[in-house]
Amino acid sequence: MNTTPSKTMAALWMAGWLALMLVMAVAGRETTRELSVFQIMEVRSLIGFVLLLPIIHRSGGFKAVATKRLPQHIARNLVHYCAQLGWFFALTLIGIGQVVAIEFTMPIWTALLAATFLSERMTVWKIAAIVLGLVGVVMIVRPATGEINPGQLIALGAAVGFSISMALAKSLTRTESALSILFWMIVVQAVVGLVPTLHAWTWPSAQLWGWLFVIGVCGTFSHYCLASALRHADATIVVPMDFLRVPLTATAGWLLYSERLDAWTVFGAALILFGNLLNLKPASPVTAARAVNRTPPQATKQSGRA
């Protein structure tokens, strides 16, 4: 499916992803106080399915989400489901700022997977964005002792899972629409989580239903934004933009839950922003021409469908 490469459009879609994921982190923190993670994930999928129906209808019905790559969708969403479970569970054990910060070991794995399996080029600017982003994350987290909290290990495992999911999602964007990717994410995860949800089900209070609706909206449309961003740019460009979620979440944690926010956090956020600005730097005409000359005709044809 033809999509014009555009770092600007990728950045705009990622701005939507950042805003929705920030709200979902707060909503997740509130709901995990009373409900099981399985229940939160299942209700999120069901709400997302209802929200998606008008978009599917406007796009021509369910034929708009038909796919010939169902095994790839299932594989991607099994990995993503496990990672998302870990992410929500980690919110019950450590602060939201730390969960998101640990999650940002993800770009290391994503960059390696994208370069290895998707043939994406690692430029100096991409490497610089990843390095500066990771340095910024370390400044924000600053582990003061050698103690390892189980929540940190769970968050780290979720980060690895998200990186695999990201690489698989980028592969799917070569032939699948953002709507199709989102639809199959919701369907696969709803089926996988049905049995454990029924086993752990408790009726939420009226207030928690509000938070669950927020999670459903944010969880659904954040992934639409992410899939759309991946259709406009390589994963190694899109992922470093997501580093901005670290200082944003740290700020939310400070304002809402009295989690720390100090000069180190501000400086780390500045490094993350600078790395993103470097990553958005356009390639020089000479570099772009060399990249085109090195690309085989078949690869050029394939990349046009991304």
Wavefront OBJ file of the C-alpha trace (Angstrom):
o trace
v 0.000 0.000 0.000
v 1.525 3.264 -1.167
v 2.335 5.867 1.473
v 4.616 8.837 0.872
v 7.570 8.808 3.313
v 7.395 11.897 5.531
v 9.203 12.539 8.798
v 6.834 15.444 9.482
v 3.735 13.255 9.191
v 5.420 10.560 11.297
v 6.168 13.180 13.969
v 2.546 14.413 13.973
v 1.174 10.885 14.344
v 3.675 10.230 17.134
v 2.486 13.378 18.941
v -0.950 11.756 19.091
v 0.614 8.516 20.338
v 2.499 10.363 23.091
v -0.554 12.230 24.361
v -2.762 9.134 24.432
v -0.112 6.923 26.056
v 0.484 9.523 28.776
v -3.209 9.580 29.671
v -3.373 5.772 29.559
v -0.466 5.480 32.031
v -2.399 7.556 34.559
v -5.637 5.646 33.903
v -3.758 2.343 34.227
v -2.320 3.398 37.572
v -5.820 4.191 38.851
v -7.532 1.008 37.624
v -4.838 -1.462 38.725
v -5.532 -0.452 42.322
v -8.762 -2.462 42.261
v -8.973 -4.598 39.091
v -6.889 -7.439 37.679
v -4.633 -6.680 34.741
v -6.421 -9.335 32.649
v -9.747 -7.598 33.209
v -8.339 -4.195 32.291
v -6.870 -5.565 29.066
v -10.102 -7.353 28.078
v -12.369 -4.381 28.718
v -9.929 -2.206 26.797
v -10.175 -4.530 23.783
v -13.993 -4.668 23.887
v -14.326 -0.891 24.154
v -11.793 -0.496 21.366
v -13.775 -2.847 19.120
v -16.954 -0.782 19.603
v -15.066 2.452 18.922
v -13.572 0.974 15.769
v -16.879 -0.141 14.213
v -17.864 3.312 12.819
v -14.404 3.697 11.230
v -14.659 0.238 9.662
v -18.133 1.049 8.335
v -16.922 4.334 6.854
v -13.996 2.508 5.233
v -16.246 0.098 3.344
v -17.039 -2.565 5.899
v -15.046 -5.536 7.157
v -13.495 -6.074 3.738
v -11.326 -3.057 4.624
v -9.632 -5.114 7.350
v -9.392 -8.380 5.406
v -5.888 -9.835 5.526
v -3.763 -12.549 3.970
v -1.266 -12.318 6.823
v -3.324 -13.585 9.760
v -0.461 -15.707 11.233
v 1.747 -12.611 11.379
v -1.033 -10.616 13.060
v -1.512 -13.392 15.630
v 2.215 -13.664 16.348
v 2.608 -9.905 16.705
v -0.357 -9.561 19.045
v 0.500 -12.527 21.250
v 3.855 -10.867 21.916
v 2.234 -7.458 22.367
v -0.423 -8.849 24.727
v 2.204 -10.377 27.025
v 4.232 -7.153 26.964
v 1.166 -5.039 27.723
v 0.224 -7.313 30.631
v 3.713 -6.847 32.050
v 3.485 -3.070 31.563
v 0.219 -2.783 33.487
v 1.424 -5.163 36.205
v 4.645 -3.170 36.640
v 2.476 -0.095 37.339
v 1.303 -1.840 40.520
v 4.879 -2.314 41.766
v 6.856 0.813 40.788
v 6.135 4.434 39.839
v 4.765 5.309 36.399
v 7.828 7.415 35.593
v 10.134 4.491 36.278
v 7.969 2.015 34.336
v 8.094 4.187 31.238
v 11.791 4.972 31.674
v 12.718 1.274 31.867
v 10.473 0.650 28.870
v 12.857 2.812 26.866
v 15.502 0.157 26.678
v 13.131 -0.876 23.852
v 14.806 1.239 21.106
v 18.032 -0.765 21.459
v 16.218 -3.981 20.594
v 13.951 -2.349 18.010
v 16.842 -0.795 16.130
v 18.705 -4.105 16.032
v 15.616 -6.033 14.910
v 14.699 -3.470 12.254
v 18.221 -3.375 10.886
v 18.556 -7.175 10.932
v 15.180 -8.301 9.649
v 13.668 -5.252 7.911
v 16.845 -4.036 6.173
v 16.540 -0.536 7.616
v 19.695 1.585 7.428
v 21.342 2.787 10.651
v 22.529 6.340 9.963
v 24.711 8.465 12.226
v 21.688 10.583 13.160
v 19.583 7.560 14.101
v 22.385 6.177 16.276
v 22.897 9.589 17.904
v 19.173 9.908 18.655
v 19.110 6.474 20.305
v 22.291 7.076 22.332
v 21.224 10.534 23.537
v 17.770 9.227 24.374
v 19.138 6.355 26.422
v 21.547 8.661 28.263
v 18.600 10.912 29.064
v 16.619 7.946 30.366
v 19.510 6.846 32.614
v 19.732 10.394 34.022
v 16.034 10.312 34.858
v 16.042 6.838 36.438
v 19.452 7.059 38.224
v 19.309 3.780 40.196
v 20.841 4.718 43.544
v 21.375 1.184 44.877
v 22.102 -2.276 43.569
v 18.676 -3.564 44.618
v 16.477 -4.960 41.842
v 12.738 -4.564 42.224
v 10.610 -7.306 40.576
v 8.625 -4.503 38.958
v 11.787 -3.316 37.205
v 12.441 -6.781 35.785
v 8.835 -7.065 34.600
v 9.048 -3.638 32.968
v 12.295 -4.679 31.258
v 10.678 -7.864 29.931
v 7.779 -5.771 28.640
v 10.259 -3.512 26.846
v 11.772 -6.480 24.994
v 8.276 -7.644 24.047
v 7.305 -4.193 22.783
v 10.423 -4.054 20.610
v 9.536 -7.358 18.944
v 5.958 -6.134 18.475
v 7.221 -2.880 16.953
v 9.398 -4.688 14.413
v 6.533 -7.022 13.474
v 4.150 -4.071 13.152
v 6.571 -2.306 10.799
v 6.719 -5.450 8.680
v 2.910 -5.565 8.542
v 2.687 -1.938 7.369
v 4.254 -2.995 4.071
v 0.984 -4.642 3.027
v -1.591 -3.795 5.731
v -3.445 -0.579 6.533
v -3.273 1.013 9.984
v -6.953 0.124 10.414
v -6.322 -3.543 9.639
v -3.377 -3.717 12.061
v -5.455 -2.141 14.813
v -8.516 -4.341 14.152
v -6.557 -7.582 14.384
v -4.750 -6.367 17.488
v -8.073 -5.884 19.243
v -9.590 -9.162 18.022
v -6.576 -11.363 18.833
v -6.042 -9.847 22.268
v -9.744 -10.062 23.158
v -9.792 -13.784 22.301
v -6.545 -14.518 24.162
v -7.637 -12.727 27.327
v -11.242 -13.955 27.543
v -10.727 -17.022 29.788
v -8.389 -15.429 32.391
v -10.679 -12.378 32.490
v -13.781 -14.458 33.269
v -11.830 -16.244 36.011
v -10.708 -12.982 37.671
v -13.802 -10.839 36.962
v -15.099 -8.364 39.542
v -17.590 -5.601 38.750
v -15.897 -2.202 38.570
v -17.310 0.801 40.402
v -18.828 3.666 38.424
v -15.611 5.670 38.776
v -13.495 2.781 37.497
v -15.763 2.358 34.461
v -14.788 5.918 33.564
v -11.094 5.084 33.792
v -11.629 1.874 31.812
v -13.315 3.865 29.052
v -10.324 6.216 28.978
v -7.997 3.205 28.657
v -10.156 1.813 25.849
v -10.062 5.081 23.895
v -6.357 5.717 24.455
v -5.340 2.094 23.912
v -7.234 1.925 20.629
v -6.356 5.192 18.959
v -2.787 5.366 20.272
v -1.997 2.255 18.238
v -3.726 3.741 15.206
v -1.369 6.724 15.567
v 1.648 4.425 15.945
v 0.750 2.291 12.927
v 0.208 5.453 10.874
v 3.582 6.861 11.962
v 5.305 3.608 10.956
v 3.755 3.881 7.504
v 5.431 7.268 7.008
v 8.897 6.485 8.402
v 11.271 3.695 9.443
v 10.961 2.197 12.908
v 14.437 3.556 13.715
v 13.062 7.073 13.106
v 9.702 6.597 14.822
v 10.917 4.919 18.021
v 13.351 7.652 19.183
v 10.472 10.167 18.960
v 8.788 8.097 21.650
v 11.589 9.011 24.083
v 9.635 12.180 24.845
v 7.165 10.013 26.755
v 9.768 9.651 29.537
v 9.952 13.304 30.668
v 6.212 13.737 30.051
v 5.359 10.749 32.250
v 7.890 11.816 34.887
v 6.155 15.187 35.035
v 2.730 13.523 35.378
v 4.094 11.298 38.155
v 5.417 14.350 39.990
v 2.179 16.325 39.651
v -0.257 13.494 40.449
v 1.669 11.063 42.660
v 4.503 13.137 44.148
v 7.149 11.160 42.263
v 10.489 12.913 41.991
v 11.172 15.592 39.384
v 14.515 17.371 39.692
v 17.321 18.972 37.686
v 18.555 15.568 36.489
v 15.125 14.837 35.052
v 15.029 18.188 33.286
v 18.523 17.693 31.839
v 17.679 14.159 30.764
v 14.563 15.447 29.029
v 16.664 18.054 27.224
v 18.987 15.333 25.888
v 15.996 13.303 24.717
v 14.555 16.309 22.875
v 17.920 17.109 21.283
v 18.255 13.520 20.128
v 14.844 13.691 18.504
v 15.753 16.907 16.712
v 18.881 15.230 15.338
v 16.830 12.247 14.230
v 14.481 14.504 12.257
v 17.397 16.093 10.409
v 16.883 15.458 6.667
v 19.520 13.459 4.834
v 21.844 15.418 2.583
v 21.222 15.123 -1.193
v 24.494 13.215 -1.608
v 23.604 10.704 1.136
v 20.098 10.237 -0.212
v 21.415 9.653 -3.729
v 23.906 7.062 -2.467
v 21.117 5.269 -0.573
v 18.975 5.114 -3.715
v 21.867 3.840 -5.821
v 22.543 1.079 -3.302
v 18.896 -0.039 -3.238
v 18.052 -2.945 -5.591
v 15.022 -2.395 -7.866
v 12.987 -5.097 -6.091
v 13.706 -3.535 -2.688
v 12.616 -0.132 -4.004
v 9.356 -1.588 -5.217
v 8.745 -3.283 -1.868
v 9.551 -0.208 0.195
v 6.953 1.757 -1.771
v 4.245 -0.372 -0.165
v 5.357 0.485 3.374
l 1 2 3 4 5 6 7 8 9 10 11 12 13 14 15 16 17 18 19 20 21 22 23 24 25 26 27 28 29 30 31 32 33 34 35 36 37 38 39 40 41 42 43 44 45 46 47 48 49 50 51 52 53 54 55 56 57 58 59 60 61 62 63 64 65 66 67 68 69 70 71 72 73 74 75 76 77 78 79 80 81 82 83 84 85 86 87 88 89 90 91 92 93 94 95 96 97 98 99 100 101 102 103 104 105 106 107 108 109 110 111 112 113 114 115 116 117 118 119 120 121 122 123 124 125 126 127 128 129 130 131 132 133 134 135 136 137 138 139 140 141 142 143 144 145 146 147 148 149 150 151 152 153 154 155 156 157 158 159 160 161 162 163 164 165 166 167 168 169 170 171 172 173 174 175 176 177 178 179 180 181 182 183 184 185 186 187 188 189 190 191 192 193 194 195 196 197 198 199 200 201 202 203 204 205 206 207 208 209 210 211 212 213 214 215 216 217 218 219 220 221 222 223 224 225 226 227 228 229 230 231 232 233 234 235 236 237 238 239 240 241 242 243 244 245 246 247 248 249 250 251 252 253 254 255 256 257 258 259 260 261 262 263 264 265 266 267 268 269 270 271 272 273 274 275 276 277 278 279 280 281 282 283 284 285 286 287 288 289 290 291 292 293 294 295 296 297 298 299 300 301 302 303 304 305 306
